[in-house]
Amino acid sequence: MILLYRVFTTLLYPFLFLIIFLRKFLNKEHSIRYKEKIFPSFFNVKRNSVSKLIWFHAASLGELKSIIPIIKKLNRDNNNLEFLITTITLSSSNLAIEELKKFTNASHRFFPFDVNFLMEKFFYLWKPDIIMLVDSEIWPNLIFNAKKFKVPIGLINARITSKTFKKWMMFPKTAKKIFSLFDLCLTSNLETKNNLLALNAKNIFFCGNIKLISDINQNDITNINKSILKKNRFWFAASTHNGEELLCLKTHSLIKKKYKNIITIIAPRHIDRVKKIQKLCEYFKYNSQILNNGDLISQDKEIIIINSYGILQDYFKYAKSVFIGKSIIKNLINVGGQNPIDAAKLGCKIYHGPYVYNFKEIYKILEDNKISKKIENYIQLSENLINDLKSRDKQKNMVSNLINELGHKILSATIDKINNFIK
């Protein structure tokens, strides 16, 4: 199977040109640096041969955010390290460039396609001393080249769900061969630990989900509507999907019986639906406002519909209670759930529907610590929100402190294992 994979990816290589140029045309790739993914001549190697190079591969934005605190701590603890961070997505590259300005010994590159000759060239040019793959980034050609070049390789925040495990076990010999090559596995949950044992992995440790250790500097969060949010009662529905806005408006109707001037703020996951949401508000006879970037909330509006991306933290900071979307629609049962971590770190009490497959272990941690709660319908959501609106900001501070303390414990356990690994 490994030979077949290598033949297939090599034959696929010419078609990757077409794919990546199409993505560039659609503005889904960096206009210049996309070449790092496919041309060895653009690997752009910059490193100090005296230092030990640790290569972290984190596919996208969430994984990258989770390893930044680890890199910072390793850099403080060790004097002779360099860091190479590779990612796949455009958004993660933008964050990496911004974060790595704080380092003099770290570089970001786009991850090359997992074609054998590309990986061989990448290893030969960069000469990494340690490799750390994040979450479920299992790339066979990378892993086998790590062994070929005798580079220790670890998997951190490993996440192998039962669904993923069944797919790997369709090719048990190949799967066990691949996972046996890892020298260290730090898992995000106990289910993954058991699945890795069955896949012949070794040196497996459960440290907790490192996505809980990501840093948020509240001083960096600004909101033009700060004064309005602080003096009015409001609740926030984040990353809602089609059908969930109806739940929000019905919830608003019940809360309004208790708090006449309640404001409901809705941030849809896809802002191309804002007009549709406003029409739904008109059907319920609610005064609504589509809030563009830089707009002030009008005093006579009770439903605010956010029409911009990248603003969730701006509202989490001031909200006591948040409903996280993509969780109440049954046909999304196998792909449900949006990331609740930022809301928790900013002290919000979190509500969600029953369908949170993508973040079920995170929600389990939050639920165990009474930070999140599952609701089945708008009646349950409104009852909980009414109760929250009675409380003071002290509860918000308690939530924030609790989740940050948990994150510090996970960071400490993770760093201990990695420090021992890189010695």
N, C-alpha and C positions, 0 to 999 in steps of 0.2 A: 504493500500500500504506500509506503514512503516513496519508493521508486516511481510509482504511478503518480503520486502527488507532485513530485519534482518534474516529471515529464509534462504533466498537465500545466503546471504554472509556467514552465519554460515556453510551451506552445502558446500559452495565453499572452505572453509578454507583448507581442506586436499589437494585440487588441487593446492592451492597457493604454497604449498611446491614444487611441481613439476615445477611450473612456475619459482619460484625464484631460484631454483637450476639450471634450464636450463639457466637462465639469468646469473647466476654466472659462469657457464661453458663458456658462450659466452663473458665473461669479461664486462658485462653490469651492474654488481653489485659489491659492495666492497667485497673483498675476505673473510673478517672476519665480518665486521659490517652489512652485509646483514641480520644477525640474529635479528637485532633491529626491522626489519619490521614484524617479524612473531612470535618471542618468548618473552613473558613477562619477562622471567628471564634475558633477555639481554637489558632491557630498561635502565639499568645503570643510576639510578637516583643520581644526585649530585646537591644539592641545599641548600641554607641557609634558614631555616624555618622562620627567622625573616624578611627577605626581601620579597617584593611583586614580584611574578613571572609572567612575561608576556610571553605567548607562541605565537610566530609567526609561522604560517605555510605558506611557500612559495614553491610551487611544484618544480620549476626548476630554472635554472641559471638566466634567466631574472627577475623573480619575486624576487629572493634572492638579486640580485644587487640593485633592487629598494628599498628594505627595510633597507639596511645597513646604509644609511644616516639618516633614521628615528631612528634606534636603537642608533646611535651615539648621536643624538640630545636629545633623551629621557634620555640617560645615563648622559649627561651633565646637564640636567634640574632637575634631580631627584637623591636623595641620597640613596634611599632604594629599588632600583629595581634590579631584576635579569632577564635574558632573556634565554628562550629556543627557539631555531630555529630548526624547522623540515623541511626537504626537501625530495624529492623522488629520484631525479636523481643522478648519480655518479658524474657528472661534477659539480653540485651545491654543493655537499658535499665537494669536493676539495676546492672550493672557500670559503665555509663557514669556513672550518678549518683554512685557511690562514687568512681570515678577523678577525676571533674571537680570534686570537693570541693577538690582540690589546686590548682585554677585560679581566678583571679578574672575571667578573660576567655573563658570557654568555657561553652557551653550545649548541652544535649541536647534533642532533640525526636524524636518518632516521624515516620518518613518518610510523607508523604501518598501516597495512592494516585496512580498515574501517569495521572490524568485531566487533560486539557489545562487546563480552567478552574481546577482546584486548583493545578496547577503554575504557571500564570500568576500567580495570587494569591500563592502562596508566594514567587515571585521578586519581585513588586512590593512585598511587605511586608518581606521580609528583606534584599533588595538585596545579595546576595553579590557579592564582588569576584573570587573564584576558586572553582571547584568541583573537587573531587577525588573521583571514584568509585573504589571499591575492589573488586578481583577481577573479577567478571563481572556487576556491577550495571549493565546496559545498559537504561536506561529511555528510550524514544524521545521522549516528551513533555517530559521533563526536558531532554534533550539539545537538542532543537529550540528550547526556550524559552531555553536558555543562549545560543544564537546570536541569538535575537530580542532579548534584553536585553544582548547584546554582553558576555557573561561568559566569560572563558577557562575551558576545561574540560579536565581531565586524567583519565587512567585509570591508577591505580597498582596494582601487583601484578596486572596484567592476566593473565587465565587463559582462553585460548580453546583448548580441546582440539580434536582432530581431529573428535570427535563433535559438539561445539558448532559448529565451523566448517562442517560439512556441513549442519547445520540452517539456519545463516545463509545459506548459498549456495543454499538453495531459493528465496530472494528476492534474487538478487545485486545488482540495482540499488538496492533499498532498503537492504540491508546496507552496501553501499559508500558510500551517501550518509550513513548514520548514522555510520559509523566515520571517515569523512573529516572530520567536524566536531570530532573531538578535537584539541586543540592539543598534547597531550603524552601519550605512552603509555610507561609503565614496566612491563616484563613480568617475570613470575615465572619464565619459562623460555624457551628458544630456540624451541620449537615454537610458542608463542604469538607470538613475534616474527615468524616466517615467516607465520603465519596472518593477523596484522594487516597485514602488507605486502600480502598478497593481497586484503585488505578495504579497501585504499586509505587506511589510517591513515597518519599522518605523525609525525615526531619520535619515533621508536620507539627505546627503549633497554632493554637487558637489564641489570638491576641485581641480580637474585636475588629469592628469595621472602621478602617482609617478615615472614611468619609466624615466621621464624627469629629475628627481633629482639625478640620479646616479652619483657618483663621478668618474672622470677620472683624475689621476695625470699624466700630460704630461711628467714630469721628469722621470717617471718610464718606459716610452716608448722608446725603443731603436731600431735602424734599421742599420744593417751593411752597407746598401746602402744609408745612409743619404746623403752623399756628391753627389752621382750620382743623387738622386731625387731632390736635391736643385739646381743643375746647369742645369738640363734638363727639357724641357716641357714634361709633361706626364699627363694622366688622368687614373682613376682607375675604373674598373668594378668589383664590389664585390658581392659574393654569386650568381654567375650566374648559371643558369640551362640549361639543354640541349636545344639548339635552340637559346639561347641568345648570344652565342659567335659569331654566324653569324652576328647578329646585331652589335656587337662590331667591327668586322673586316670591315664591310661596313662603319661604322662610322669612323674608322681609315683611310680608303681610302679617304674619303672626307676631313678630317682634314689635311691629308698629302699634299693636294693641296695648303693649306695655310701655314702649318708648316712642312717643309720637314723632319725634324728630330724628329717628334713627337713619343713618346713612349706610347704604350697602355699596361697597366698591368691588367691582368685578374686573379681573384681569384675565381675559380669555387666552388660552394657549396659542391660538391663531387669530391675530388681530384683523384678518380679512373678514371676520364675522361680526365686527362691531355694529354695522348697520342693521344686521339681522337681529342682534340682541336689543338694539334700540327699538325696533319695531315690536318686539315682544313686550318691552316696557310700556309702549303705547297701548298695546292690547289690555294691559293691566291698569292703564291710566296712571302710571307713575311718571313723574317728571325726571327725565334722565339727561345725562350729559356725556357726550363722547369726549374724553379728556386726552388731548394731544400733548406731546412732550412740551413742557414749559407753560401749560395752561393752568390757571387758577380754578379751583372748584367753586362753582356758583352757589350762592347761599340758598337758592330756591330749588336745588336739585337733590333728590333722595337716592337715585341710582346713578353711580358714576361708573362709566365703562372705559377702561384704560386702553388707549390706542397707541401703545409703544412697547418696545421690548426692553429688557434689562432693568426693569424698575421694581421688581418684586421686593428686594431688600428695602427700598425706600418706604414701603408700606408695612412690611413686617416689623420694622423698627418701632412703629407707633401703634400697631394693632395688638389688642389683647388676645383676640381669637381669629383663627384662620380656618377656612375650609380649603383643602387641597384637592384639586380636581382630578379628572381621569380615574375616578374611583367609584362612581355610582352607576355607571352604564354597564349592564350585564354583558353586552356583546364584546366588551373589552376585557373580559375576565382573564385572558391569558397574556395581556399586554398592559394591564392597568397599573396605575400609580404614577405619581410625579414626586420628585425629590422633596421631602419635607425638612431637610436638615437645616437650611438657612433660616427657615421660620422658627425652628426649635432653638437655634443658637441665638436668635434675636428675641427669645422669651415668649413666643406665642403659644397659646394653647391650641392644639391642632385637631381638627375633625376631618374625617375622611369616610368614604363609602367602603363597602366590603371588598372591592376589587382593586387590590394594591400589589399585584404579583411582582412587579418590577422592584418594589422596595419593601417586600414583606418582612425581611429580617430587621430593617431599620425601624419599621413601624412596631415590630414586636418589642424592640428596645425602648422606644418611646412610650409604648403602652405600659410596659412593666414599670416605668418611672412616672406614670400618670401624666405624661406630657401630651399624648395623643389619645383619641377615643374614636371608635368606629360608630358611625350612625347609619341607619337604614333608610331614613326618609326625612322630609323637611320638618316634620313635627318634632322628631328627636333633635334635629339640628337647632331648631328655634328654641326649644326648652333649654338646651345647654348654653346657647349664646345669651339668652336672657339672664341666666344665672351668672355667667362670666361678666356681663356688663355691670353687675352690681359690685364686683370686686374692685380693688384698687391696684395700682401699679406694682405693689409689693409682690403680688403673685407672678407678674411678668419677670421681675428680677429673680425670683426663686427658680423659675423654669430655666432661664438663661444660665444661672450659676450651676444648676444641676447638670445640664447637658455639657457645659464646658468642663466641669470636673470629670465627667465620664470620658470626654475626649482626651484630657491630660493623662488619664490612666492608660488609655489605649496607646497614645503616643509613647509613653514611657516603656510599656511592654514591647512595642514594635521596635523602638530604637535599641533596646537591650539585645534583641535577637539579631538585628542587622549589624550592630557593632561587633558582636562575636563572629558573625559571618565574614566580615570584610577584613578581619585581622590577619 
